[in-house]
């Protein structure tokens, strides 16, 4: 039976780590420094995401990686900060094999890889070997080997069976090497709930549930402003579906805009009040359901970075421009104050 003192300790602590990716507010040393300082002051977790490709041939043949790959694998977090590593075998389209990571990321696939199926033996082996070498280099506390994997069900359902085979074998390969490391894939919530255009909630629930047999946690990627189907205010029960898997829960990446994102065809919602209300729901759920971690994708609004991007990239990045917890000038938002208040509690599992 839990004593009154134990209840007080639990109420005053948080069971989840809190952190960010190093996404900068602008393409400069000042932008990188601004993000790094906010991360160090307001988080105990750094999320490193490899989303721009895999060094397919080098990993397959156990050869040295390029200088760019080695630089990323040499990252070390601030003292007292843990690493959460995410690696995706899929392209940003979530329907094709990830591009090649050579001298830089997002390079075209070499000819011998261009027509490879997702479950091709060499794809599975190369991906598994790259993940293992990345874990050995970065020593993460947590590992995702698929990012928003379920979006493939919406974008190209025909490739899903091959992806499942890739994930299943890679999970087994990496788990054999690191049996105590939490290994999982991440689920995009809007697709899972059938709120993204073309998504089917019934199919999502069935297939994600099946893939969860090869996942230690249920990890969510959630940006509520990205669909007009999100109810506002967000109900306090909005994230209760995560409990159905009876596995540890994580919010692997999230964000909510504090300003509307305006496009010719649609305006995505956003305001300081909406952002703060979302974080109230999220942080309350994380405390109640004892989440493992929460990652806010960016620390700071990045309109200065967006302004110098090519037109196509600029429009895409505009979706998340104002999802920081502080403005680009360093002013803390209401959601940022809520985050800080929660982070001030000691971490205690």
C-alpha positions in Angstrom: 0.0 0.0 0.0 1.4 3.4 -1.0 2.1 5.8 1.8 1.0 9.5 1.8 4.7 10.4 1.5 5.1 8.2 -1.6 2.2 9.8 -3.3 3.6 13.3 -2.6 7.0 12.2 -4.1 5.3 10.9 -7.3 3.2 14.1 -7.6 6.3 16.3 -7.4 8.4 14.3 -9.8 8.0 13.4 -13.4 8.4 9.8 -14.8 9.5 10.9 -18.3 12.5 12.5 -19.8 12.0 15.7 -21.7 14.0 17.0 -24.7 14.4 18.3 -28.2 16.2 17.8 -31.5 19.0 20.2 -32.3 16.9 21.9 -35.0 18.3 25.5 -35.3 16.3 28.7 -35.4 18.3 30.0 -38.3 21.1 28.8 -40.6 24.0 30.2 -38.6 26.1 29.6 -35.6 23.8 31.9 -33.6 20.8 29.7 -34.5 22.6 26.5 -33.5 23.8 28.1 -30.3 20.3 29.4 -29.4 18.8 25.9 -29.9 21.6 24.2 -27.9 21.3 26.6 -24.9 17.6 26.1 -24.7 18.0 22.3 -24.9 20.6 22.3 -22.1 18.5 24.5 -19.9 15.1 22.9 -20.5 15.8 19.2 -21.2 17.5 16.1 -20.1 17.2 14.3 -23.4 18.7 14.9 -26.9 16.9 13.4 -29.9 19.2 12.6 -32.8 17.3 11.7 -36.0 18.8 10.2 -39.1 16.1 10.9 -41.7 18.2 11.8 -44.7 19.4 8.4 -45.8 21.5 5.4 -45.1 25.1 4.7 -46.1 23.8 1.6 -47.8 26.9 0.1 -49.5 29.3 1.0 -46.7 27.1 -0.5 -44.1 26.5 -3.7 -46.1 30.2 -4.2 -46.7 31.3 -3.1 -43.2 33.4 -0.3 -44.7 34.3 3.1 -43.2 31.6 5.7 -43.5 32.1 9.1 -45.1 33.4 12.1 -43.0 29.8 13.4 -42.8 28.4 10.2 -41.4 31.3 9.9 -39.0 30.8 13.5 -37.8 27.2 12.7 -36.9 28.2 9.5 -35.1 30.7 11.4 -33.0 28.1 13.5 -31.3 28.2 13.6 -27.5 25.3 15.0 -25.4 25.8 17.5 -22.6 26.6 16.0 -19.2 23.5 14.4 -17.6 21.7 14.3 -20.9 20.6 11.0 -22.5 20.4 10.3 -26.2 17.3 9.1 -28.1 18.3 7.9 -31.6 15.9 7.5 -34.5 16.9 6.0 -37.8 14.5 5.6 -40.7 14.9 3.1 -43.6 12.3 5.1 -45.5 12.5 8.3 -47.5 10.6 11.4 -46.3 7.8 10.3 -48.6 7.3 7.4 -46.2 6.8 5.1 -49.3 10.3 4.5 -50.8 13.7 3.3 -49.6 15.7 6.0 -47.9 18.2 7.8 -50.1 21.9 7.4 -49.9 24.0 9.0 -47.2 27.5 9.5 -48.6 29.5 12.7 -48.6 26.2 14.3 -47.6 22.7 13.1 -46.9 19.8 12.8 -49.3 22.0 11.7 -52.3 20.5 9.6 -55.1 20.6 5.9 -54.5 23.5 4.1 -56.3 22.3 2.1 -59.4 22.5 -1.2 -57.6 20.1 0.0 -54.9 17.5 1.9 -56.9 15.2 -1.0 -57.6 15.8 -2.9 -54.3 12.6 -4.0 -52.5 12.2 -2.9 -48.9 12.6 -6.5 -47.8 15.5 -7.4 -50.0 18.1 -9.3 -48.0 20.8 -6.8 -48.7 18.5 -3.9 -47.5 17.7 -5.7 -44.3 21.3 -6.5 -43.6 22.7 -3.1 -44.5 20.0 -1.3 -42.4 20.6 -3.6 -39.5 24.4 -3.2 -39.6 24.1 0.6 -39.9 21.8 0.7 -36.9 24.1 -1.5 -34.8 27.2 0.6 -35.7 25.2 3.8 -34.9 24.2 2.4 -31.5 27.8 1.4 -30.8 29.0 5.0 -31.6 26.3 7.1 -30.0 25.3 4.8 -27.1 21.6 5.9 -27.0 19.3 5.2 -24.1 16.4 4.7 -26.5 16.2 3.6 -30.2 13.6 4.0 -32.9 14.3 2.0 -36.1 11.3 3.4 -38.0 9.9 6.9 -38.0 6.2 7.5 -38.7 6.2 4.1 -40.3 2.4 3.8 -40.4 2.2 6.7 -42.9 3.1 4.2 -45.6 -0.3 2.6 -45.1 -1.8 5.8 -46.4 0.8 6.7 -49.1 1.5 3.2 -50.6 -0.4 0.3 -49.0 1.1 -2.2 -51.5 4.6 -1.8 -50.0 3.5 -2.3 -46.4 4.0 -6.1 -46.2 7.6 -5.7 -47.4 8.2 -2.9 -44.9 6.8 -5.1 -42.1 9.3 -7.9 -43.0 12.1 -5.3 -43.1 11.2 -4.0 -39.7 10.6 -7.4 -38.1 14.0 -8.8 -39.2 15.9 -5.6 -38.3 14.3 -5.5 -34.9 15.4 -9.1 -34.2 18.9 -8.4 -35.5 19.4 -5.3 -33.3 17.6 -6.8 -30.3 19.9 -9.8 -30.4 22.9 -7.4 -30.2 21.4 -5.0 -27.6 18.8 -7.0 -25.6 18.3 -4.4 -22.9 17.9 -1.4 -25.2 14.3 -0.2 -25.8 13.7 -0.6 -29.6 10.6 0.5 -31.3 9.1 2.3 -34.3 7.1 5.5 -34.2 3.5 6.0 -35.1 2.1 9.2 -36.8 -1.0 9.9 -34.8 -3.0 11.8 -37.4 -2.7 8.9 -39.8 -3.4 6.4 -37.1 -6.6 8.1 -36.1 -7.8 8.4 -39.7 -7.5 12.2 -39.7 -5.0 12.6 -42.5 -6.3 12.7 -46.1 -6.5 9.2 -47.4 -5.9 7.4 -44.1 -8.1 4.6 -42.9 -8.4 4.3 -39.1 -9.5 0.7 -39.2 -6.6 -0.4 -41.3 -4.2 1.7 -39.3 -5.3 0.2 -36.0 -5.1 -3.4 -37.3 -1.7 -3.0 -39.0 0.0 -0.9 -36.3 -1.3 -3.4 -33.7 0.3 -6.2 -35.7 3.7 -4.4 -36.0 3.6 -3.7 -32.3 4.6 -7.3 -31.7 8.1 -6.2 -32.8 8.2 -3.0 -30.7 9.1 -2.5 -27.1 7.2 0.7 -26.7 4.3 2.5 -28.3 5.9 5.8 -29.5 3.9 8.6 -31.1 4.7 11.4 -33.5 1.9 14.0 -33.1 1.5 17.5 -34.6 -2.2 18.3 -33.9 -2.3 21.4 -36.1 -1.5 19.5 -39.2 -5.1 18.4 -39.8 -8.3 20.4 -39.6 -9.9 17.3 -38.1 -8.3 17.9 -34.7 -11.0 18.9 -32.2 -10.4 22.2 -30.3 -10.0 22.4 -27.4 -8.3 19.1 -27.4 -10.1 16.7 -25.0 -8.2 15.6 -21.9 -8.8 12.0 -23.1 -7.3 12.6 -26.6 -4.2 10.4 -26.0 -6.0 7.6 -24.1 -5.8 5.3 -27.2 -2.0 4.9 -26.5 -2.8 2.8 -23.5 -4.5 0.0 -25.4 -1.2 -1.6 -26.4 -0.2 -2.2 -22.8 3.4 -1.2 -23.4 5.4 1.8 -22.3 4.4 5.0 -24.0 6.5 7.7 -25.5 6.0 11.0 -27.4 8.9 10.6 -29.8 8.3 14.0 -31.5 5.7 16.6 -31.3 4.9 20.3 -31.8 2.0 22.7 -32.1 2.1 26.1 -33.8 1.5 29.3 -31.9 0.5 31.1 -35.1 -1.6 29.9 -38.1 0.3 28.5 -41.1 -1.3 30.1 -44.1 -1.3 28.5 -47.6 -3.3 29.2 -50.7 -5.5 26.1 -50.3 -5.7 25.9 -46.5 -4.9 27.6 -43.2 -3.6 25.4 -40.5 -4.6 26.5 -37.0 -2.3 28.0 -34.4 -2.3 30.4 -31.5 -0.5 30.7 -28.1 -3.6 29.6 -26.4 -4.1 26.5 -28.6 -0.4 25.6 -28.2 -0.6 25.9 -24.5 -3.8 23.9 -24.2 -2.3 21.1 -26.2 0.7 20.9 -23.9 -1.5 20.9 -20.9 -3.3 17.8 -22.3 0.0 16.1 -23.3 1.9 16.8 -20.1 -1.1 15.7 -17.9 -1.4 12.5 -19.9 2.3 11.8 -19.7 2.2 12.3 -15.9 -0.9 10.2 -15.4 0.1 7.3 -17.8 3.8 7.5 -16.9 5.3 8.1 -20.3 8.9 7.3 -20.9 9.9 10.5 -22.8 8.6 13.6 -24.6 10.5 15.2 -27.5 9.5 18.7 -28.7 10.9 18.8 -32.2 12.2 22.3 -32.1 13.1 24.6 -29.3 12.6 27.9 -31.1 10.5 29.4 -33.9 12.5 29.3 -37.1 11.1 31.8 -39.6 14.6 33.1 -40.2 15.7 29.6 -41.4 12.6 29.2 -43.5 13.2 32.5 -45.3 16.4 31.3 -46.9 15.2 27.8 -48.0 14.4 27.0 -51.6 10.7 27.6 -52.4 9.6 24.0 -52.3 11.4 23.3 -49.0 10.1 26.7 -47.6 6.5 25.7 -48.1 7.0 22.4 -46.4 9.0 23.8 -43.4 6.3 26.6 -43.0 4.0 23.9 -41.5 6.1 23.8 -38.3 7.7 27.3 -38.3 6.0 28.5 -35.1 6.1 25.3 -33.1 9.0 26.4 -30.9 8.5 26.9 -27.2 10.1 30.3 -27.5 10.1 32.9 -30.3 13.1 33.5 -32.5 13.9 36.6 -30.3 14.0 34.3 -27.2 10.6 35.2 -25.7 9.2 32.3 -23.8 5.6 31.3 -24.8 2.9 30.1 -22.4 3.5 26.6 -23.6 7.2 27.1 -22.9 6.4 28.2 -19.3 4.3 25.1 -18.9 7.1 23.0 -20.2 9.6 24.6 -17.8 7.4 24.1 -14.9 7.1 20.4 -15.6 10.8 20.1 -16.3 11.6 21.6 -12.9 10.3 18.5 -11.3 13.0 15.9 -10.7 13.0 12.9 -13.1 12.1 9.7 -11.2 10.9 6.5 -12.7 
